[in-house]
Amino acid sequence: MHKFELMVIRPANVYGLGHFWSGSGGGEKIQALLMSGLKGETAKIPEEQTMAFEYVYCKDLGRAVDMAATIPQPEKNTFNIGEGKVTHFEEIVATVQKLLPKCSVEIVPGTPPVSRTQHLDINRAKKYLGWEPEYTMEQGFKDYMENSGSISSVSSGT
């Protein structure tokens, strides 16, 4: 009707450098775990953030957005972008501790978590965009840590 194309991207819980500044508790949780592990400190995680949830690394999401913006509009135009699986909090901690053995975690009591047990169906993104995640959580964490030197300069505004 208005002669423009529309693509809809529905991301899972995105993590990546500083993503939580936009309000992502999941992104903030992952950054707290990784930064605490790098510093050899205890990560203090609110109880409500210990839920099972689906995640996607920011670079995978960025690639999906780029693909959606640069291809001719396909027959279907709404795409779920995630890992295609739900990850439990204990799995996240185990992955962080595998990479950063000095990381310890303290759960701050509060609101009980609400886990999401249904993963996103990413088949439409695979079929119409040719997209699928390139980063496992472990690979995403490694990439994240390689760029962590810029976290302190970004967060301090320098």
Secondary structure, DSSP 8 states (H G I E B T S, - for coil): --S----EEEE-EEESTTGGGGS-HHHHHHHHHHHHHHHT-EEEEEGGG-S-B-EEEHHHHHHHHHHHHHS---S--EEEES-SS-B-HHHHHHHHHHH-TT-EEEEE--S-----------HHIIIII-------HHHHHHHHHHTTHHHHHHHTT-
